[in-house]
Amino acid sequence: MNLKIAICDDDAAQRTYLHDILIPWSQRNRHLIEIKEYEGAKQFLFDYEAEKDFDILLLDIEMPGMNGIDIAKHVRSENAAVQIIFITGFYEYFSDGFDVSALHYLIKPVDGAKLYPVLDKAANNLAYRQRSVLITTPDVDIKVSLADICYIESENVYVNVHTLQGVYRTRISLAKFTEQLDGTFFKVHRSYVVALKYVKRISRGDITMINGDTVPISRGMYDAVHAALIKYL
């Protein structure tokens, strides 16, 4: 797989360190990688706005000016595919990772034993983006990537497929539609299935998705949903 990876950290030694441990990971997995290093948000965003083709971001959080969380929010607002990994010395930002659907949050110092499994998951997620479902509407058949589906809502004999780009409505049962999905989706209510990676927060009564929509949880399902989310992360 060809991967473009950004390392954004104001510490030059940390950038070099991460660069050096990425190389054996790419060689072991036969990935062709391009690594770009940035000392801050300004430099990264200049390149990102020009090409928008990064696959994986390794972001420090506390940096002068715009911090890593703000970088991630900017990128995630228009890019659902990029894999965001925070590598930082601060625990207190952990909850902010949910807001940008971060893949993982690693505390420094980080070695290959900690980083490599996360990179493996990132590569698998990127490969998974190639999977899609065909949604039939009265006017046209639409191919939608599984990675773009936020949640699915059943409404009588139809399902509404809520994606980051919009909502598609098709005549099919929820059970039949979910046969096309995988373990990254979880049924939280008789009428709702959510993509775990787009869950922003959960409570005993509902789930808030990354797009701000609220999805109900069936009575007694909170613990199962919470466990599924923890396992996914």
ROSE-4610 file (N, C-alpha, C; in Angstrom, 1 decimal, always signed):
// ROSE-4610
residu = [M/M/M/N/N/N/L/L/L/K/K/K/I/I/I/A/A/A/I/I/I/C/C/C/D/D/D/D/D/D/D/D/D/A/A/A/A/A/A/Q/Q/Q/R/R/R/T/T/T/Y/Y/Y/L/L/L/H/H/H/D/D/D/I/I/I/L/L/L/I/I/I/P/P/P/W/W/W/S/S/S/Q/Q/Q/R/R/R/N/N/N/R/R/R/H/H/H/L/L/L/I/I/I/E/E/E/I/I/I/K/K/K/E/E/E/Y/Y/Y/E/E/E/G/G/G/A/A/A/K/K/K/Q/Q/Q/F/F/F/L/L/L/F/F/F/D/D/D/Y/Y/Y/E/E/E/A/A/A/E/E/E/K/K/K/D/D/D/F/F/F/D/D/D/I/I/I/L/L/L/L/L/L/L/L/L/D/D/D/I/I/I/E/E/E/M/M/M/P/P/P/G/G/G/M/M/M/N/N/N/G/G/G/I/I/I/D/D/D/I/I/I/A/A/A/K/K/K/H/H/H/V/V/V/R/R/R/S/S/S/E/E/E/N/N/N/A/A/A/A/A/A/V/V/V/Q/Q/Q/I/I/I/I/I/I/F/F/F/I/I/I/T/T/T/G/G/G/F/F/F/Y/Y/Y/E/E/E/Y/Y/Y/F/F/F/S/S/S/D/D/D/G/G/G/F/F/F/D/D/D/V/V/V/S/S/S/A/A/A/L/L/L/H/H/H/Y/Y/Y/L/L/L/I/I/I/K/K/K/P/P/P/V/V/V/D/D/D/G/G/G/A/A/A/K/K/K/L/L/L/Y/Y/Y/P/P/P/V/V/V/L/L/L/D/D/D/K/K/K/A/A/A/A/A/A/N/N/N/N/N/N/L/L/L/A/A/A/Y/Y/Y/R/R/R/Q/Q/Q/R/R/R/S/S/S/V/V/V/L/L/L/I/I/I/T/T/T/T/T/T/P/P/P/D/D/D/V/V/V/D/D/D/I/I/I/K/K/K/V/V/V/S/S/S/L/L/L/A/A/A/D/D/D/I/I/I/C/C/C/Y/Y/Y/I/I/I/E/E/E/S/S/S/E/E/E/N/N/N/V/V/V/Y/Y/Y/V/V/V/N/N/N/V/V/V/H/H/H/T/T/T/L/L/L/Q/Q/Q/G/G/G/V/V/V/Y/Y/Y/R/R/R/T/T/T/R/R/R/I/I/I/S/S/S/L/L/L/A/A/A/K/K/K/F/F/F/T/T/T/E/E/E/Q/Q/Q/L/L/L/D/D/D/G/G/G/T/T/T/F/F/F/F/F/F/K/K/K/V/V/V/H/H/H/R/R/R/S/S/S/Y/Y/Y/V/V/V/V/V/V/A/A/A/L/L/L/K/K/K/Y/Y/Y/V/V/V/K/K/K/R/R/R/I/I/I/S/S/S/R/R/R/G/G/G/D/D/D/I/I/I/T/T/T/M/M/M/I/I/I/N/N/N/G/G/G/D/D/D/T/T/T/V/V/V/P/P/P/I/I/I/S/S/S/R/R/R/G/G/G/M/M/M/Y/Y/Y/D/D/D/A/A/A/V/V/V/H/H/H/A/A/A/A/A/A/L/L/L/I/I/I/K/K/K/Y/Y/Y/L/L/L]
num = [1/1/1/2/2/2/3/3/3/4/4/4/5/5/5/6/6/6/7/7/7/8/8/8/9/9/9/10/10/10/11/11/11/12/12/12/13/13/13/14/14/14/15/15/15/16/16/16/17/17/17/18/18/18/19/19/19/20/20/20/21/21/21/22/22/22/23/23/23/24/24/24/25/25/25/26/26/26/27/27/27/28/28/28/29/29/29/30/30/30/31/31/31/32/32/32/33/33/33/34/34/34/35/35/35/36/36/36/37/37/37/38/38/38/39/39/39/40/40/40/41/41/41/42/42/42/43/43/43/44/44/44/45/45/45/46/46/46/47/47/47/48/48/48/49/49/49/50/50/50/51/51/51/52/52/52/53/53/53/54/54/54/55/55/55/56/56/56/57/57/57/58/58/58/59/59/59/60/60/60/61/61/61/62/62/62/63/63/63/64/64/64/65/65/65/66/66/66/67/67/67/68/68/68/69/69/69/70/70/70/71/71/71/72/72/72/73/73/73/74/74/74/75/75/75/76/76/76/77/77/77/78/78/78/79/79/79/80/80/80/81/81/81/82/82/82/83/83/83/84/84/84/85/85/85/86/86/86/87/87/87/88/88/88/89/89/89/90/90/90/91/91/91/92/92/92/93/93/93/94/94/94/95/95/95/96/96/96/97/97/97/98/98/98/99/99/99/100/100/100/101/101/101/102/102/102/103/103/103/104/104/104/105/105/105/106/106/106/107/107/107/108/108/108/109/109/109/110/110/110/111/111/111/112/112/112/113/113/113/114/114/114/115/115/115/116/116/116/117/117/117/118/118/118/119/119/119/120/120/120/121/121/121/122/122/122/123/123/123/124/124/124/125/125/125/126/126/126/127/127/127/128/128/128/129/129/129/130/130/130/131/131/131/132/132/132/133/133/133/134/134/134/135/135/135/136/136/136/137/137/137/138/138/138/139/139/139/140/140/140/141/141/141/142/142/142/143/143/143/144/144/144/145/145/145/146/146/146/147/147/147/148/148/148/149/149/149/150/150/150/151/151/151/152/152/152/153/153/153/154/154/154/155/155/155/156/156/156/157/157/157/158/158/158/159/159/159/160/160/160/161/161/161/162/162/162/163/163/163/164/164/164/165/165/165/166/166/166/167/167/167/168/168/168/169/169/169/170/170/170/171/171/171/172/172/172/173/173/173/174/174/174/175/175/175/176/176/176/177/177/177/178/178/178/179/179/179/180/180/180/181/181/181/182/182/182/183/183/183/184/184/184/185/185/185/186/186/186/187/187/187/188/188/188/189/189/189/190/190/190/191/191/191/192/192/192/193/193/193/194/194/194/195/195/195/196/196/196/197/197/197/198/198/198/199/199/199/200/200/200/201/201/201/202/202/202/203/203/203/204/204/204/205/205/205/206/206/206/207/207/207/208/208/208/209/209/209/210/210/210/211/211/211/212/212/212/213/213/213/214/214/214/215/215/215/216/216/216/217/217/217/218/218/218/219/219/219/220/220/220/221/221/221/222/222/222/223/223/223/224/224/224/225/225/225/226/226/226/227/227/227/228/228/228/229/229/229/230/230/230/231/231/231/232/232/232/233/233/233]
x = [+0.8/+0.0/+0.9/+0.5/+1.2/+0.5/+1.4/+0.8/+1.6/+0.9/+1.5/+1.3/+2.3/+2.2/+2.8/+2.1/+2.6/+3.0/+4.1/+4.5/+4.5/+3.7/+3.6/+3.9/+5.1/+5.6/+6.6/+6.5/+7.5/+8.8/+9.0/+10.3/+10.9/+12.0/+12.7/+13.2/+13.7/+14.2/+13.0/+11.8/+10.7/+10.3/+10.3/+10.0/+11.0/+12.3/+13.3/+13.0/+12.7/+12.5/+11.4/+10.2/+9.1/+9.4/+10.1/+10.4/+11.2/+12.2/+13.0/+12.3/+11.3/+10.6/+9.4/+9.1/+8.1/+8.8/+10.1/+10.7/+10.6/+11.1/+11.0/+9.5/+8.6/+7.2/+6.8/+7.1/+6.7/+7.4/+8.7/+9.4/+8.8/+8.5/+7.9/+6.6/+5.8/+4.5/+4.4/+5.6/+5.7/+4.9/+4.8/+4.1/+5.2/+4.8/+5.6/+5.1/+6.0/+5.5/+6.3/+5.6/+6.2/+5.9/+7.0/+6.9/+7.2/+6.3/+6.6/+6.6/+7.6/+7.7/+7.4/+6.7/+6.3/+6.5/+7.0/+7.2/+6.0/+5.0/+3.8/+2.6/+1.5/+0.3/+0.4/+1.0/+1.1/+1.8/+2.9/+3.6/+2.8/+2.2/+1.4/+0.2/-0.6/-1.8/-1.5/-0.3/+0.1/+0.1/+0.8/+0.9/-0.4/-1.2/-2.4/-3.4/-3.5/-4.5/-4.1/-2.9/-2.4/-2.8/-2.7/-2.8/-3.9/-4.2/-5.2/-5.1/-3.9/-3.8/-3.0/-3.0/-2.4/-3.3/-2.6/-3.4/-3.3/-2.2/-2.0/-1.4/-1.9/-1.4/-0.9/+0.4/+0.9/+1.0/+0.1/+0.1/+0.4/+1.3/+1.5/+0.3/+0.1/-1.1/-0.6/+0.3/+0.7/+1.8/+1.5/+2.5/+2.2/+3.2/+2.9/+1.9/+1.0/+0.0/-1.1/-1.5/-2.6/-2.2/-2.9/-2.5/-3.0/-2.6/-2.9/-4.4/-5.1/-6.6/-7.2/-6.8/-7.3/-7.0/-5.8/-5.4/-6.3/-6.5/-7.4/-8.8/-9.4/-10.7/-10.8/-9.8/-9.8/-9.8/-8.9/-8.8/-10.1/-10.6/-11.7/-13.0/-13.1/-14.3/-14.5/-13.5/-13.6/-13.0/-12.5/-11.8/-12.2/-13.0/-13.4/-12.4/-11.6/-10.7/-9.4/-8.8/-7.5/-7.5/-6.4/-6.2/-5.4/-6.0/-5.4/-5.0/-3.7/-3.1/-2.4/-2.8/-2.2/-1.1/+0.1/+1.2/+1.7/+1.4/+1.5/+2.0/+2.4/+2.7/+1.7/+0.4/-0.6/-1.9/-2.3/-3.5/-4.8/-4.8/-6.0/-6.8/-6.1/-6.8/-7.5/-7.4/-7.9/-9.3/-10.2/-11.6/-11.8/-10.9/-11.0/-10.8/-10.1/-9.9/-11.2/-12.2/-13.5/-14.1/-13.9/-14.5/-14.0/-12.9/-12.3/-12.1/-12.8/-12.7/-11.2/-10.4/-9.0/-8.9/-8.0/-7.8/-7.2/-6.3/-5.7/-5.0/-4.7/-4.1/-3.0/-1.7/-0.6/+0.2/+0.6/+1.3/+2.8/+3.6/+5.0/+5.6/+6.7/+7.5/+6.8/+6.9/+6.2/+7.3/+7.2/+8.1/+7.3/+8.1/+7.4/+6.4/+6.6/+5.6/+4.3/+4.3/+3.0/+2.4/+3.3/+2.9/+2.5/+3.3/+3.0/+1.6/+1.0/-0.3/-1.3/-1.1/-2.0/-1.8/-0.6/-0.3/-1.0/-0.9/-1.5/-3.0/-3.6/-5.1/-5.4/-4.5/-4.7/-4.7/-3.7/-3.6/-4.8/-5.2/-6.4/-7.7/-7.8/-8.9/-8.9/-7.7/-7.6/-7.9/-7.5/-7.8/-9.3/-9.9/-11.4/-12.2/-11.6/-12.4/-12.7/-12.0/-12.3/-13.6/-14.1/-15.4/-16.5/-17.6/-18.7/-20.0/-21.1/-22.5/-23.1/-24.0/-24.8/-26.2/-26.5/-27.8/-28.7/-29.8/-30.8/-31.8/-32.0/-33.0/-33.9/-35.0/-35.9/-35.3/-34.3/-33.7/-32.3/-31.6/-30.2/-29.7/-28.7/-28.0/-26.7/-26.5/-25.3/-24.4/-23.1/-22.1/-21.5/-21.7/-21.3/-20.2/-19.1/-18.1/-18.6/-18.3/-18.7/-18.1/-16.9/-16.2/-16.9/-17.8/-18.5/-19.8/-20.3/-21.6/-21.5/-22.3/-22.3/-23.2/-24.5/-25.4/-26.5/-27.3/-28.4/-29.7/-30.7/-32.0/-33.1/-33.8/-34.9/-36.2/-37.0/-38.3/-39.3/-40.1/-41.0/-40.3/-40.6/-40.0/-38.7/-38.3/-37.1/-36.0/-34.8/-33.7/-33.2/-32.8/-32.1/-30.7/-29.8/-28.4/-27.7/-27.4/-26.8/-25.3/-24.8/-23.3/-22.8/-21.5/-20.9/-21.2/-21.7/-22.0/-23.5/-24.3/-25.8/-26.5/-27.8/-28.7/-29.2/-29.1/-29.7/-30.8/-31.9/-33.1/-33.3/-33.5/-33.6/-34.7/-35.4/-36.4/-35.7/-35.5/-34.9/-35.1/-35.1/-35.2/-33.8/-33.9/-32.6/-31.8/-32.4/-31.7/-31.0/-31.7/-31.0/-29.9/-30.1/-29.0/-27.8/-28.0/-26.8/-26.0/-26.5/-25.8/-24.5/-24.6/-23.5/-22.4/-22.7/-21.8/-20.8/-19.9/-18.9/-18.9/-17.9/-17.9/-17.7/-17.4/-17.2/-18.6/-19.7/-21.0/-21.7/-22.6/-23.2/-24.7/-25.6/-27.0/-27.3/-27.7/-27.9/-29.4/-30.3/-31.7/-32.4/-33.6/-34.2/-34.3/-34.2/-34.3/-33.0/-31.9/-30.7/-29.4/-28.5/-27.2/-26.2/-25.2/-24.2/-22.8/-22.0/-20.6/-19.9/-19.2/-18.6/-17.5/-16.9/-15.8/-16.4/-17.7/-18.3/-19.1/-19.0/-19.7/-18.8/-19.5/-18.8/-19.0/-20.2/-20.4/-21.6/-21.7/-22.8/-23.3/-24.6/-25.3/-26.2/-26.9/-27.8/-29.0/-29.3/-30.5/-30.2/-29.0/-28.8/-27.3/-27.0/-25.7/-25.6/-24.6/-24.3/-23.3/-23.6/-22.7/-21.8/-20.8/-19.8/-20.4/-21.5/-22.2/-23.2/-23.3/-24.3/-25.6/-25.9/-27.2/-27.2/-28.4/-28.6/-29.4/-28.9/-29.5/-29.9/-31.1/-31.5/-30.8/-30.6/-30.2/-31.3/-31.5/-32.5/-32.3/-33.3/-33.2/-32.3/-31.4/-30.5/-29.3/-29.2/-28.1/-26.8/-26.9/-25.8/-24.4/-24.5/-23.2/-22.6/-23.5/-23.1/-22.5/-23.1/-22.6/-21.3/-21.2/-20.0/-18.8/-19.1/-18.1/-17.6/-18.6/-18.2/-17.4/-17.7/-16.9/-15.5/-15.3/-14.0/-13.2/-13.8/-13.2/-12.7/-13.6/-13.2/-12.0/-12.0/-10.9/-9.6]
y = [-1.2/+0.0/+1.3/+2.3/+3.5/+4.4/+5.0/+5.8/+7.1/+8.2/+9.5/+9.8/+10.0/+10.2/+11.5/+12.3/+13.5/+13.4/+13.9/+14.0/+15.5/+15.9/+17.3/+17.4/+17.9/+18.1/+19.2/+20.0/+21.1/+20.7/+19.5/+18.9/+18.2/+18.7/+18.1/+16.7/+16.5/+15.2/+14.1/+14.6/+13.7/+13.3/+14.3/+14.1/+13.1/+13.2/+12.3/+10.9/+10.8/+9.6/+8.8/+9.5/+8.9/+8.5/+9.3/+9.0/+7.7/+7.5/+6.4/+5.1/+5.2/+3.9/+3.6/+4.6/+4.3/+3.4/+3.6/+2.9/+1.4/+0.8/-0.7/-1.2/-0.4/-0.8/-0.9/+0.1/+0.1/-1.1/-1.3/-2.4/-3.8/-4.0/-5.2/-5.5/-4.5/-4.6/-4.4/-4.1/-3.8/-2.7/-1.6/-0.4/+0.6/+1.3/+2.4/+3.6/+4.3/+5.4/+6.7/+7.8/+9.1/+9.8/+10.3/+10.9/+12.4/+13.2/+14.6/+15.1/+15.9/+16.4/+17.9/+18.3/+19.7/+20.1/+21.3/+21.8/+22.5/+22.7/+23.3/+23.3/+23.8/+23.8/+24.6/+25.7/+26.6/+25.8/+25.2/+24.5/+23.3/+22.5/+21.4/+21.8/+22.8/+23.2/+23.8/+24.4/+24.9/+23.8/+22.7/+21.5/+20.8/+20.7/+20.0/+20.7/+22.0/+22.7/+22.6/+22.4/+22.3/+20.9/+19.8/+18.5/+17.6/+17.8/+17.1/+15.5/+15.0/+13.6/+12.8/+13.3/+12.6/+11.4/+10.3/+9.1/+9.0/+9.3/+9.1/+10.4/+10.9/+12.0/+11.6/+11.9/+11.7/+13.1/+13.4/+14.8/+14.9/+15.8/+16.3/+17.2/+17.4/+18.3/+19.7/+19.7/+21.1/+21.6/+22.5/+23.2/+24.7/+25.5/+26.9/+27.3/+28.2/+28.6/+27.6/+27.2/+26.2/+24.8/+24.2/+22.9/+21.8/+20.5/+19.4/+19.1/+19.4/+19.1/+20.0/+21.3/+22.2/+21.8/+21.3/+20.7/+19.6/+18.7/+17.5/+17.9/+18.9/+19.4/+20.0/+20.7/+21.3/+20.3/+19.3/+18.2/+17.4/+17.0/+16.1/+16.7/+18.0/+18.7/+18.4/+18.0/+17.8/+16.5/+15.7/+14.4/+13.4/+12.4/+11.3/+10.2/+10.1/+9.0/+9.0/+10.2/+10.3/+9.7/+9.0/+8.3/+9.2/+9.6/+10.6/+9.9/+10.0/+9.4/+10.5/+10.7/+11.7/+11.1/+11.7/+11.3/+12.4/+12.4/+13.6/+13.2/+14.1/+13.9/+14.3/+14.6/+15.1/+14.2/+13.8/+12.9/+13.7/+15.0/+15.7/+16.0/+15.7/+16.0/+14.7/+13.6/+12.3/+12.4/+13.1/+13.1/+13.9/+14.8/+15.6/+14.7/+13.6/+12.7/+12.1/+12.0/+11.5/+12.5/+13.8/+14.8/+14.8/+14.2/+14.2/+12.8/+11.8/+10.4/+10.0/+10.3/+9.9/+8.4/+7.8/+6.4/+6.0/+6.7/+6.4/+7.6/+7.4/+8.5/+7.8/+8.1/+7.5/+8.5/+8.1/+9.0/+8.7/+9.8/+9.7/+9.2/+8.5/+8.1/+6.9/+6.9/+5.8/+5.1/+3.7/+2.9/+2.1/+1.3/+0.5/-0.4/-1.0/-2.0/-1.3/+0.0/+0.7/+1.2/+1.7/+2.4/+1.5/+0.4/-0.5/-1.1/-1.5/-2.1/-1.0/+0.3/+1.4/+1.7/+1.7/+1.9/+0.7/-0.5/-1.6/-1.4/-0.9/-0.6/+0.5/+1.5/+2.6/+2.1/+1.3/+0.8/-0.1/-0.9/-1.7/-0.9/+0.2/+1.1/+1.8/+2.1/+2.8/+1.8/+0.5/-0.5/-0.8/-0.7/-0.9/+0.1/+1.3/+2.4/+2.0/+1.0/+0.5/-0.3/-0.7/-1.5/-0.5/-0.9/+0.0/-0.8/-0.1/-0.7/+0.0/-0.7/-0.1/+0.3/+1.5/+2.0/+2.3/+1.6/+1.8/+2.8/+3.9/+4.9/+4.9/+5.6/+5.7/+6.2/+7.1/+7.8/+7.2/+6.7/+6.3/+5.3/+4.4/+3.6/+4.3/+4.3/+5.1/+4.2/+4.2/+3.5/+4.3/+3.8/+4.5/+3.7/+4.4/+3.7/+3.4/+2.2/+1.9/+2.9/+3.4/+4.3/+5.7/+6.0/+7.3/+7.2/+6.0/+5.8/+6.1/+7.1/+7.5/+6.6/+6.5/+5.5/+5.2/+4.2/+3.7/+3.7/+4.3/+4.4/+3.7/+2.8/+2.1/+3.0/+3.0/+3.7/+3.0/+2.2/+1.3/+0.3/+0.4/-0.5/+0.1/+1.2/+1.9/+2.0/+2.3/+2.7/+4.0/+4.9/+6.1/+5.9/+6.0/+5.8/+7.2/+7.5/+8.8/+8.8/+9.6/+9.6/+11.0/+11.2/+12.5/+13.4/+12.9/+13.8/+14.1/+13.3/+13.5/+12.2/+12.2/+11.1/+10.4/+9.1/+8.3/+7.4/+7.4/+6.6/+5.5/+4.3/+3.1/+2.2/+1.5/+0.5/-0.9/-1.2/-2.4/-2.5/-3.7/-3.9/-3.6/-3.2/-2.9/-4.2/-5.3/-6.6/-6.9/-6.7/-7.0/-6.1/-4.8/-3.8/-4.1/-4.5/-4.7/-5.9/-6.8/-7.9/-7.5/-6.3/-5.8/-5.1/-4.9/-4.2/-5.2/-4.6/-5.4/-5.1/-5.5/-5.4/-4.0/-3.0/-1.6/-1.0/-1.7/-1.1/-1.9/-1.2/-1.9/-1.5/-2.5/-2.2/-1.7/-0.5/+0.1/+0.2/+0.0/+0.1/-0.7/-1.1/-1.9/-1.2/+0.1/+0.9/+1.6/+1.4/+2.1/+1.3/+1.5/+0.9/+2.0/+2.1/+3.2/+2.7/+3.5/+3.3/+3.7/+2.8/+3.0/+4.2/+4.3/+5.3/+6.7/+6.8/+8.2/+8.5/+7.7/+8.0/+9.1/+10.1/+11.2/+11.1/+10.7/+10.5/+9.6/+8.9/+8.1/+8.4/+8.1/+8.2/+7.0/+7.0/+5.8/+5.8/+7.0/+7.1/+7.3/+7.8/+8.1/+8.2/+8.3/+8.5/+9.7/+10.5/+11.7/+11.3/+11.5/+11.1/+12.4/+12.1/+13.2/+14.3/+14.1/+15.1/+15.9/+15.5/+16.2/+15.5/+14.6/+13.8/+13.0/+12.8/+12.0/+10.7/+9.6/+8.3/+7.6/+7.1/+6.5/+5.1/+4.8/+3.5/+2.7/+1.5/+0.7/+0.5/+0.3/+0.1/-1.1/-0.9/-2.0/-2.3/-1.4/-1.6/-0.8/+0.1/+1.0/+0.2/-0.8/-1.5/-2.2/-2.8/-3.5/-2.5/-1.4/-0.4/+0.2/+0.5/+1.0/+0.0/-1.3/-2.3/-2.4/-2.3/-2.4/-1.2/+0.0/+1.1/+1.0/+0.6/+0.4/-0.6/-1.7/-2.7/-2.2/-1.3/-0.7/+0.2/+1.0/+1.9/+1.2]
z = [+0.0/+0.0/+0.0/-0.8/-0.8/+0.3/+1.2/+2.3/+2.4/+2.6/+2.9/+4.3/+5.1/+6.5/+6.9/+7.8/+8.3/+9.8/+10.2/+11.6/+11.9/+12.9/+13.2/+14.7/+15.0/+16.4/+16.4/+17.4/+17.5/+18.0/+18.4/+18.9/+17.8/+17.3/+16.1/+16.4/+17.7/+18.0/+18.0/+18.4/+18.4/+16.9/+16.1/+14.7/+14.1/+14.3/+13.8/+14.4/+15.7/+16.3/+15.7/+15.5/+14.9/+13.4/+12.7/+11.3/+11.3/+12.2/+12.2/+12.6/+13.4/+13.7/+12.7/+11.9/+10.8/+9.7/+9.5/+8.4/+8.5/+9.6/+9.7/+9.7/+10.2/+10.1/+8.6/+7.8/+6.4/+5.7/+6.0/+5.4/+5.7/+7.0/+7.4/+6.7/+6.5/+5.9/+4.4/+3.8/+2.4/+2.0/+2.8/+2.4/+1.8/+0.8/+0.3/+0.9/+1.7/+2.5/+2.1/+2.2/+2.0/+3.4/+4.0/+5.3/+5.2/+5.7/+5.7/+7.2/+7.5/+8.9/+9.0/+10.1/+10.3/+11.7/+11.9/+13.3/+13.9/+13.0/+13.6/+12.6/+13.0/+12.2/+10.9/+11.0/+9.8/+8.6/+8.9/+7.8/+7.3/+8.3/+7.8/+7.0/+7.4/+6.7/+5.4/+5.2/+3.9/+2.9/+3.3/+2.4/+2.3/+3.4/+3.3/+2.4/+2.5/+1.6/+0.1/-0.2/-1.6/-2.1/-1.3/-1.9/-1.2/+0.1/+0.8/+0.6/+0.5/+0.2/+1.3/+2.5/+3.6/+4.0/+4.3/+4.8/+6.3/+6.9/+8.4/+8.9/+10.0/+10.7/+12.1/+12.4/+13.8/+14.4/+15.3/+15.8/+17.3/+17.6/+18.9/+19.2/+20.5/+20.8/+21.2/+22.2/+22.7/+21.8/+20.9/+20.1/+20.1/+19.8/+19.7/+18.6/+18.9/+18.0/+18.0/+16.8/+16.6/+17.1/+18.1/+18.6/+17.8/+18.2/+17.4/+17.3/+18.4/+18.3/+17.3/+17.2/+16.2/+14.8/+14.6/+13.3/+12.9/+13.8/+13.6/+13.3/+14.0/+13.7/+12.3/+11.9/+10.6/+9.5/+9.6/+8.6/+8.6/+9.8/+9.9/+9.4/+9.4/+8.9/+7.4/+6.7/+5.3/+4.8/+5.7/+5.4/+6.4/+6.0/+6.9/+6.9/+5.9/+5.7/+6.4/+6.6/+7.2/+8.6/+8.9/+10.2/+11.1/+12.2/+13.1/+14.4/+14.6/+15.8/+16.6/+17.9/+18.7/+19.5/+19.5/+20.3/+21.1/+22.4/+23.3/+24.7/+25.4/+26.8/+27.8/+27.3/+28.1/+28.1/+29.2/+29.3/+29.2/+29.6/+29.8/+28.5/+27.3/+26.0/+25.5/+26.3/+25.7/+25.2/+25.9/+25.5/+24.2/+23.9/+22.7/+21.4/+21.6/+20.5/+19.9/+20.8/+20.3/+19.4/+19.6/+18.8/+17.3/+17.1/+15.8/+15.2/+15.9/+15.5/+15.4/+16.4/+16.3/+16.4/+15.7/+15.8/+17.1/+17.7/+18.9/+19.6/+20.8/+21.6/+22.4/+22.1/+22.7/+23.5/+24.7/+25.6/+25.4/+25.3/+25.2/+26.5/+26.4/+25.2/+24.5/+23.2/+22.4/+21.7/+21.7/+20.9/+19.9/+19.1/+18.1/+18.6/+19.8/+20.3/+20.5/+20.9/+21.1/+19.7/+18.9/+17.7/+16.6/+16.4/+15.3/+15.2/+16.3/+16.2/+15.8/+16.2/+15.8/+14.3/+13.8/+12.4/+11.6/+12.1/+11.4/+11.2/+12.3/+12.3/+11.3/+11.3/+10.3/+8.9/+8.6/+7.2/+6.9/+7.8/+7.6/+7.3/+8.1/+7.9/+6.5/+6.1/+4.8/+3.7/+3.9/+2.9/+2.9/+4.1/+4.2/+3.5/+3.3/+2.6/+1.2/+0.7/-0.7/-0.7/+0.4/+0.5/+0.4/-0.2/-0.4/-0.5/-0.4/-0.6/-1.7/-2.4/-3.4/-2.9/-2.9/-2.4/-3.6/-3.7/-4.8/-4.4/-5.2/-5.0/-6.2/-6.2/-7.3/-8.6/-8.4/-9.5/-10.0/-9.0/-9.4/-8.3/-8.7/-7.8/-7.4/-6.1/-5.6/-4.8/-5.2/-4.5/-3.3/-2.1/-0.9/-0.1/+0.2/+1.0/+2.4/+2.9/+4.3/+5.2/+4.9/+5.8/+5.9/+5.0/+5.0/+5.7/+6.1/+6.7/+8.2/+8.7/+10.1/+10.9/+10.4/+11.0/+10.1/+10.4/+9.5/+10.4/+9.8/+10.5/+9.8/+10.5/+9.8/+10.0/+8.9/+8.9/+8.0/+8.7/+8.0/+7.1/+5.8/+4.8/+4.2/+4.7/+4.2/+5.2/+4.8/+5.7/+5.1/+6.1/+5.7/+6.1/+5.1/+5.4/+5.5/+6.8/+7.1/+6.9/+5.9/+5.7/+6.0/+5.9/+6.2/+5.0/+3.9/+2.8/+2.6/+3.3/+3.2/+3.5/+3.3/+3.7/+2.4/+2.3/+1.2/+1.7/+1.0/+1.4/+0.4/+0.9/+0.0/+0.6/-0.2/+0.2/+0.5/+1.7/+2.1/+3.7/+4.2/+5.6/+6.3/+7.5/+8.3/+8.4/+8.6/+8.8/+7.5/+6.3/+5.0/+4.7/+5.0/+4.8/+5.6/+6.9/+7.8/+7.4/+6.6/+6.1/+5.3/+4.8/+4.0/+4.9/+6.2/+7.1/+7.7/+8.6/+9.3/+10.8/+11.5/+12.9/+13.4/+12.6/+13.0/+13.2/+12.9/+13.1/+14.2/+14.9/+16.1/+16.2/+16.4/+16.5/+17.9/+18.1/+19.4/+19.7/+18.8/+18.9/+17.8/+18.0/+16.9/+15.6/+15.6/+14.4/+14.0/+14.8/+14.5/+14.6/+13.6/+13.7/+13.5/+14.3/+14.3/+13.9/+13.2/+13.0/+14.2/+14.9/+16.2/+16.1/+14.9/+14.8/+14.8/+14.5/+14.5/+15.7/+16.8/+18.0/+18.8/+19.1/+19.8/+21.3/+21.8/+23.2/+23.4/+24.5/+24.8/+26.2/+26.4/+27.7/+27.8/+28.9/+29.2/+28.2/+27.6/+26.8/+25.3/+25.0/+23.5/+23.2/+22.0/+21.4/+20.6/+20.8/+19.9/+18.9/+17.6/+16.6/+16.3/+15.5/+15.2/+14.5/+13.7/+13.0/+13.8/+15.1/+15.9/+16.1/+15.2/+15.3/+16.6/+17.1/+18.3/+18.0/+18.4/+18.1/+19.5/+19.6/+20.8/+21.1/+22.3/+22.7/+23.4/+23.0/+23.6/+25.1/+25.9/+27.3/+27.6/+28.5/+28.9/+27.9/+26.9/+25.9/+26.2/+27.1/+27.4/+27.6/+28.5/+28.8/+27.5/+26.7/+25.5/+24.5/+24.4/+23.4/+23.9/+25.2/+25.8/+25.6/+25.8/+25.7/+24.2/+23.3/+21.8/+21.4/+22.0/+21.7/+22.2/+23.5/+24.0/+23.3/+22.8/+22.0/+20.7/+20.1/+18.8/+18.9/+20.0/+20.2/+20.5]
